Amino acid sequence: MSLSSEIKRCRTLAIISHPDAGKTTLTEKLLLYSGAIRKAGSVTGGKHTTTTSDWMAIEQQRGISVSSSAMQVEYDGTLLNILDTPGHQDFSEDTYRTLMAVDCAIMLIDAGKGVEEQTVKLFKVCRDRGIPIITFINKMDRPALSPFELMDNVEKILEITPVPLTFPVGDGPDFRGVYERNSKQFHSFERTVGNAYKAPVTISDINDAHIRASLGANFHDRLVEDLEMVEVVLPHFNREDFLNEKITPVFFGSAITNFGVENFLQHLTELAPEPQGMETSTGFIAPHSEVFSGFMYKMQANMNKSHRDRISFFRIVSGKFERGMTVKHPRSGKEVKLNYPFQIFGQDRDIIDVAYPGDVIGLSNPGIFRVGDALTTGENFSIPQFPRFAPEIFARVLPKSGSYSKSFRKGIDQLGEEGVIQIFQDAQRSPTPLVAAVGELQLQVFQSRMESEYNELVNLERLPYTRTRWISGNAMPATSIPIAYDDQNRPVAMFKTEWELNYQLQKIEGLELLESPKIE
């Protein structure tokens, strides 16, 4: 196929939600209906059931996503790059980076709870980046708020107009399926054993006598009234308004039972935009450019125990990628030959020969790649800086063996590079590293992975600091304030309280403290 044909059939999207809204389950079911897997795993399916995107041991043990993952599937001629994101707020940096690599987002909402805190934060990131959003209201198989309450909730909290393309028929144990507005057809579903296989579906007219008898006359009458109200009161879909983030198309369903998933997938391939270009330091790069370019948005170590290497997740922005090509690495000024490109599917990988704009591929890290780095065959450029959050929890890392072994250092370096935790060195440059995190779960994941992947048991000696600020300029805090250095040797000041931080700003003339490091 030509470059333009490949671009036209590609869609790259992420799924965002508050924890426990069913994000990983929906990802798994999209893989099931695309034919990528024959049987879906479950986050709550017990110790013998695992999902494709949650491949780490700690994710499978706890039923949570702590790392973003990538899967590429094909459905009805459309190539979907699905980027699953961590739901837990402690790993927001990983989620924010992933959102830099997509052109569209699926916003997942729990039908029993409506819009939740983490969803609001991630929605704002999408808004800031100009990413159009498709909404899937999940868990209709449980007692839910009314569809009108849920849409009112979206509009009031997120200030975006919801436009339902499907409408639920019932909820909880009475959830029977969805009504599709465009076709005016009712999609009635049946459960499958363990919800692991595609749900049988019957499509019929909502006014069919058999449907009325099946639902009951009173229920059917209320449903028809609701559907009439939808057509009169709620707007119809307008693609330009969607791409300009004025509206969000809304779908209802239940990922765990597979109800409404295939219908959602069919619409998803039509709604999601083609790969978009990117603003860079040298101007806008269009996907149709013949010059190859792209950027790293994530690093991951030890995805496969057989390899034990580091993979850079790379989003192609423009041009055609070919295995073995030589590209420029603008930050280092070096040229790099890309001999081992991978297509990533959860933790699995396959060598590929070509890839196109919108694709997310894995590249073996030769030791010079960092998150935010660009590669190109054309003019050197850089991309906007990825967010870095000021940590609030600090600890010294001590090996239980007492030995600062090669594997100990390797684990510290690679997990820091990945962004599992942030690594600092004290002013004395002692061999004992300082680790810092936004939340407790990050430290738990760090300890778990040090043991399982590097065979290193570690103790964390907690430190009393709760605020970190990068120092800009020549003015320094008082000598009583400890200074450390980040992974790029930039000085940071550590404070025990907000009051202590503010006191230093008032006391030291010219002191400039930043919540994030300056752009290089």
C-alpha positions in Angstrom: 0.0 0.0 0.0 1.0 3.6 -0.5 1.9 5.9 2.4 -1.4 7.8 2.2 -3.4 4.5 2.1 -1.6 3.3 5.3 -2.3 6.6 7.0 -5.9 6.5 6.0 -6.6 3.1 7.6 -4.7 3.7 10.9 -6.2 4.8 14.2 -4.1 5.4 17.4 -6.0 5.9 20.6 -5.8 5.5 24.4 -8.3 4.5 27.0 -8.6 6.8 30.1 -10.6 6.4 33.2 -10.8 6.5 37.0 -9.5 3.3 38.7 -11.9 0.4 38.6 -14.1 1.8 35.8 -13.2 -1.3 33.7 -10.5 0.1 31.4 -8.4 -3.1 31.2 -11.5 -5.2 30.7 -12.7 -3.0 27.8 -9.3 -3.2 26.3 -9.4 -7.0 26.5 -12.9 -7.2 24.9 -11.8 -4.9 22.0 -9.0 -7.4 21.4 -11.6 -10.3 21.6 -14.0 -8.7 19.0 -11.1 -7.6 16.7 -10.1 -11.3 16.5 -6.7 -10.6 18.1 -7.5 -13.1 20.9 -10.0 -16.0 21.0 -10.8 -15.9 24.7 -10.8 -12.8 26.9 -9.1 -12.8 30.3 -10.6 -11.0 33.3 -9.1 -8.6 35.8 -11.3 -10.3 38.5 -11.1 -13.8 37.0 -9.0 -15.5 39.6 -5.4 -16.6 39.7 -5.5 -18.6 36.5 -7.0 -15.8 34.4 -4.9 -12.9 33.0 -5.4 -10.1 30.6 -3.2 -9.2 27.7 -2.4 -5.6 28.7 -1.8 -6.3 32.4 1.2 -8.6 32.0 3.3 -7.7 35.1 3.1 -10.0 38.1 2.0 -7.2 40.4 -0.8 -6.2 38.0 -2.1 -9.7 37.9 -1.9 -10.1 41.6 -3.7 -6.9 42.5 -6.0 -6.5 39.5 -4.7 -3.0 38.7 -2.8 -1.4 35.8 0.5 0.2 36.9 2.1 0.5 33.4 0.9 1.6 30.0 0.9 -1.1 27.3 0.4 -1.2 23.5 -1.6 -3.5 21.3 -2.1 -3.4 17.5 -5.1 -5.1 16.0 -7.0 -5.0 12.7 -10.7 -4.8 12.5 -12.7 -4.6 9.2 -9.7 -3.2 7.3 -8.8 -0.6 10.0 -5.6 -0.8 11.9 -6.1 0.1 15.6 -3.2 1.0 17.9 -4.7 0.7 21.4 -2.7 2.1 24.2 -3.9 1.1 27.6 -2.9 3.4 30.4 -2.4 3.0 34.2 -5.6 3.8 36.1 -4.0 4.6 39.4 -3.2 8.3 40.0 0.3 7.4 41.3 1.3 6.6 37.7 -0.2 9.7 36.1 3.1 10.6 34.5 3.0 7.4 32.5 -0.6 8.2 31.5 0.2 11.7 30.5 3.1 10.6 28.3 0.9 8.0 26.6 -1.6 10.7 25.8 1.2 12.5 23.9 1.3 9.6 21.5 -2.4 9.3 20.5 -4.9 11.1 18.2 -8.1 10.2 20.1 -9.1 9.0 23.5 -11.8 6.7 24.8 -13.2 8.0 28.1 -14.6 5.2 30.2 -17.2 6.1 32.9 -18.7 3.8 35.5 -22.5 3.9 35.0 -23.1 3.7 38.8 -20.8 6.6 39.7 -20.6 9.0 36.8 -17.6 11.2 36.2 -14.9 10.7 38.9 -11.8 12.6 40.0 -9.1 11.0 37.9 -11.3 11.1 34.8 -11.6 14.9 35.2 -7.8 15.3 35.4 -7.2 13.1 32.3 -10.0 14.8 30.4 -8.2 18.1 31.0 -5.0 16.7 29.6 -6.8 15.6 26.4 -8.4 19.0 26.2 -5.1 20.7 26.5 -3.6 18.5 23.8 -6.7 18.9 21.5 -7.5 15.2 21.5 -11.1 14.4 20.6 -12.9 12.1 23.1 -15.3 9.2 22.6 -17.2 8.2 25.7 -18.2 4.6 26.7 -20.4 4.4 29.8 -19.6 1.0 31.2 -21.0 -1.4 33.8 -24.6 -1.2 32.7 -24.9 -4.8 34.0 -24.9 -3.3 37.5 -27.4 -0.8 39.1 -26.8 2.4 37.2 -27.8 6.1 37.2 -30.3 6.9 34.5 -28.8 7.7 31.1 -30.1 11.2 31.3 -28.4 11.7 34.7 -25.2 10.3 33.4 -25.1 12.6 30.3 -26.1 15.6 32.5 -23.2 14.7 34.7 -20.7 14.6 31.8 -22.0 18.0 30.5 -21.9 19.8 33.9 -18.5 18.5 35.2 -16.5 18.3 31.9 -18.3 21.1 30.0 -18.6 19.1 26.9 -21.9 18.2 25.1 -22.6 14.4 25.2 -24.3 13.0 22.1 -25.6 9.5 22.6 -25.2 7.2 19.6 -26.6 4.3 21.5 -29.1 4.2 24.4 -29.2 1.5 27.1 -32.2 -0.8 27.5 -32.4 -1.5 31.2 -29.6 -1.7 33.7 -28.4 -4.2 36.4 -29.8 -7.7 35.9 -32.4 -6.2 33.6 -29.8 -4.8 31.1 -30.9 -6.3 27.8 -28.9 -4.4 25.2 -28.6 -1.1 23.4 -30.7 0.9 21.0 -28.7 2.4 18.1 -29.9 5.8 17.2 -28.8 6.0 13.5 -30.2 2.6 12.4 -33.1 2.7 15.0 -32.3 -0.9 15.7 -32.3 -2.7 19.1 -29.3 -4.9 19.8 -30.3 -7.6 22.2 -27.5 -9.7 23.9 -27.1 -13.0 25.6 -24.5 -13.8 28.2 -21.8 -16.4 27.6 -20.1 -18.8 30.0 -17.6 -16.8 32.1 -18.2 -13.8 29.7 -15.0 -14.9 27.9 -16.5 -15.3 24.5 -18.4 -13.0 22.1 -22.0 -12.4 23.2 -24.7 -13.6 20.8 -26.7 -10.6 19.5 -30.1 -10.3 17.9 -30.8 -7.1 16.0 -34.5 -6.1 15.5 -36.9 -3.1 15.3 -37.5 -1.6 18.8 -41.3 -1.7 18.0 -41.2 -5.4 17.1 -44.1 -7.3 18.9 -41.7 -9.9 20.1 -39.4 -7.3 21.7 -42.4 -5.6 23.3 -43.5 -9.0 24.8 -40.0 -9.8 25.9 -39.5 -6.5 27.7 -43.0 -6.2 29.1 -45.6 -3.6 28.0 -44.9 -1.1 30.8 -41.1 -1.2 30.4 -41.4 -1.0 26.6 -43.7 2.1 26.8 -41.2 3.9 29.1 -38.4 3.0 26.8 -40.2 4.3 23.7 -41.0 7.6 25.6 -37.3 7.9 26.5 -36.1 7.4 23.0 -38.6 10.0 21.7 -37.2 12.4 24.3 -33.6 11.7 23.1 -34.5 12.5 19.5 -36.3 15.8 20.5 -34.0 17.1 23.3 -30.5 15.8 22.5 -28.4 16.9 19.6 -27.3 14.7 16.7 -23.7 13.9 16.0 -21.6 16.4 14.0 -18.1 15.2 13.0 -16.6 18.7 12.9 -17.9 19.5 16.4 -16.4 16.1 17.6 -13.0 16.8 16.2 -13.0 20.3 17.7 -13.9 18.8 21.1 -17.2 20.5 21.4 -19.1 17.2 21.7 -18.4 13.7 22.7 -20.2 10.7 21.2 -21.6 8.5 23.9 -22.1 4.7 23.9 -23.5 2.5 26.6 -22.6 -1.1 27.4 -21.0 -3.7 29.7 -17.4 -4.7 28.9 -17.5 -7.6 31.4 -20.5 -9.2 29.7 -19.6 -8.0 26.2 -22.9 -6.2 25.8 -22.5 -3.3 23.3 -18.8 -3.8 22.7 -18.9 -4.9 19.1 -21.3 -2.1 18.2 -18.9 0.3 19.9 -15.9 -1.1 18.0 -17.7 -0.7 14.7 -18.4 3.0 15.4 -14.9 3.5 16.9 -13.2 2.7 13.6 -15.4 5.2 11.8 -15.2 8.0 14.5 -11.5 8.0 15.5 -9.4 10.4 13.3 -6.5 9.4 11.1 -2.9 10.0 12.4 -2.3 13.6 13.0 0.9 15.6 12.6 2.8 17.3 15.4 4.1 20.7 16.4 7.9 20.6 17.0 10.7 23.1 17.7 11.1 23.5 13.9 7.4 23.7 13.0 4.6 21.4 12.2 5.4 17.9 10.8 2.6 16.4 8.7 2.1 12.6 8.6 2.3 12.5 4.8 5.8 14.0 4.8 8.3 11.7 3.1 10.8 12.5 5.9 10.7 9.8 8.6 10.2 11.1 12.1 8.8 10.1 15.5 9.4 10.2 19.2 9.9 8.0 22.3 7.0 8.3 24.9 7.9 5.4 27.2 10.7 3.1 28.2 10.1 -0.5 29.5 12.6 -2.9 30.9 12.2 -6.7 31.2 8.9 -7.0 29.2 10.0 -10.5 28.2 12.1 -12.7 30.6 13.7 -14.3 27.5 15.2 -11.0 26.5 15.8 -8.9 29.6 16.4 -5.8 27.5 15.0 -2.3 27.4 12.3 -1.3 24.9 11.6 2.2 23.8 8.0 2.8 22.8 8.2 4.9 19.7 5.3 6.8 17.9 5.8 7.3 14.2 4.8 10.8 13.2 5.7 11.0 9.5 7.2 9.0 6.7 7.8 5.3 6.3 9.8 3.2 8.8 12.0 0.4 7.4 14.0 -2.1 9.4 17.7 -1.4 9.2 17.3 2.3 8.4 19.8 4.8 9.8 18.3 7.8 11.6 19.5 10.9 13.5 19.2 11.2 17.2 19.0 15.0 17.6 19.6 15.2 21.4 23.0 13.3 21.2 23.9 14.3 17.7 24.5 10.7 16.8 23.3 8.4 14.0 21.5 5.2 15.0 20.8 2.1 12.9 17.4 0.6 13.8 18.0 -3.1 13.2 15.5 -4.6 15.7 12.1 -3.0 15.5 9.2 -4.8 17.2 5.4 -4.8 17.0 4.3 -4.9 20.6 1.2 -6.8 21.8 1.1 -6.7 25.6 4.4 -8.3 26.6 4.8 -10.2 23.4 6.8 -8.9 20.4 7.4 -9.7 16.7 10.1 -8.3 14.5 8.6 -6.1 11.8 10.1 -4.7 8.5 7.9 -1.7 7.9 5.7 0.7 9.9 3.8 3.9 9.1 2.5 7.1 10.7 0.3 6.4 13.7 2.0 3.1 14.5 3.6 2.5 17.9 6.6 0.3 17.6 9.2 -1.0 20.0 12.9 -0.2 19.5 15.8 -1.8 21.4 17.4 0.9 23.5 21.2 1.1 22.7 21.7 3.1 25.9 21.1 6.6 24.6 17.4 6.8 24.2 15.3 8.8 26.8 11.6 9.6 27.1 10.8 12.6 24.8 13.7 11.9 22.4 13.1 12.3 18.7 14.4 10.3 15.7 14.4 11.6 12.1 16.0 11.3 8.7 15.4 15.0 8.1 16.1 18.3 10.0 16.8 18.0 13.7 13.9 18.9 16.0 12.7 18.4 19.5 9.1 17.9 20.8 7.3 19.7 23.7 8.6 18.6 27.1 6.7 15.7 28.8 5.3 16.4 32.2 7.3 15.6 35.3 5.6 15.7 38.6 7.3 16.9 41.8 7.5 13.9 44.2 6.1 13.9 47.7 7.6 10.7 49.2 11.3 10.1 49.6 13.4 7.1 50.8 17.0 5.9 50.7 17.3 2.5 49.0 19.5 0.0 50.8 20.2 -3.5 49.4 19.4 -6.1 52.1 22.5 -8.0 51.0 24.6 -5.0 51.9 26.2 -5.1 48.5 25.7 -2.4 45.9 25.9 -5.0 43.2 25.7 -4.6 39.4 22.1 -5.9 39.4 21.2 -3.5 42.1 22.5 -0.5 40.1 20.9 -1.9 36.9 17.5 -2.1 38.6 17.8 1.4 40.0 18.8 2.9 36.7 16.3 1.1 34.5 13.3 1.6 36.8 14.2 5.2 37.1 14.5 5.5 33.3 11.1 3.9 33.0 9.5 6.4 35.4 8.4 3.8 38.0 10.1 6.1 40.5 12.4 9.2 40.3 16.0 8.8 41.2 18.1 11.4 43.0 21.6 11.5 44.5 22.4 13.4 47.7 24.8 16.3 47.7 27.5 14.1 49.1 27.2 11.8 46.0 27.0 8.7 48.3 26.4 5.3 46.6 23.1 5.0 48.3 20.4 6.4 45.9 17.4 8.3 46.9 14.1 7.3 45.3 11.1 9.5 45.2 7.5 9.0 44.2 4.2 10.8 43.9 2.3 8.0 45.8 2.9 4.9 47.9 2.0 2.4 45.2 5.0 3.5 43.1 7.3 2.5 46.0 5.5 -0.9 46.3 5.8 -1.6 42.6 9.5 -0.5 42.7 10.3 -3.0 45.6 8.3 -5.8 43.9 10.0 -5.4 40.5 13.5 -5.1 42.1 12.9 -8.5 43.7 11.1 -10.2 40.8 13.2 -8.8 37.8 16.6 -8.0 39.4 16.7 -10.6 42.2 17.4 -7.7 44.7 15.6 -7.4 48.0 15.7 -3.8 49.2 14.9 -1.8 52.3 13.4 1.7 52.0 14.5 4.1 54.7 11.9 6.8 54.7 12.8 10.4 54.7 10.7 13.3 56.1 10.4 15.4 53.0 7.1 16.0 51.3 7.9 18.8 48.8 10.5 19.0 46.0 11.4 21.9 43.9 13.9 22.3 41.1 16.3 25.2 41.7 16.5 27.8 38.8 19.2 30.5 38.8 22.1 31.1 41.2 20.2 31.8 44.5 20.2 28.8 46.8 18.0 28.0 49.9 19.5 28.1 53.4 22.1 25.5 54.3 19.5 23.8 56.5 17.6 22.7 53.4 19.0 19.5 51.9 19.9 19.6 48.2 19.9 16.6 45.9 20.5 16.0 42.2 18.2 14.4 39.7 19.1 12.0 36.9 20.3 14.8 34.7 22.3 16.4 37.5 19.9 19.3 38.1 19.7 20.5 41.7 16.5 20.1 43.7 15.6 21.3 47.1 13.7 19.1 49.5 11.3 20.5 52.1 9.4 18.9 55.0 6.4 21.1 54.8 4.7 23.7 52.5 5.4 26.3 55.2 9.1 25.6 55.1 9.1 26.0 51.3 7.2 29.3 51.4 9.5 30.6 54.2 12.6 30.0 52.0 11.0 31.9 49.1 10.2 34.8 51.4 13.6 34.8 53.1 16.0 34.3 50.2 16.1 37.1 47.7 16.0 35.9 44.1 15.3 32.3 44.9 13.4 30.6 42.1 11.9 27.2 42.7 10.1 25.2 40.0 7.6 22.4 40.3 9.0 20.9 37.1 12.5 21.2 35.6 13.1 23.7 32.9 13.0 22.6 29.3 16.5 21.8 28.1 
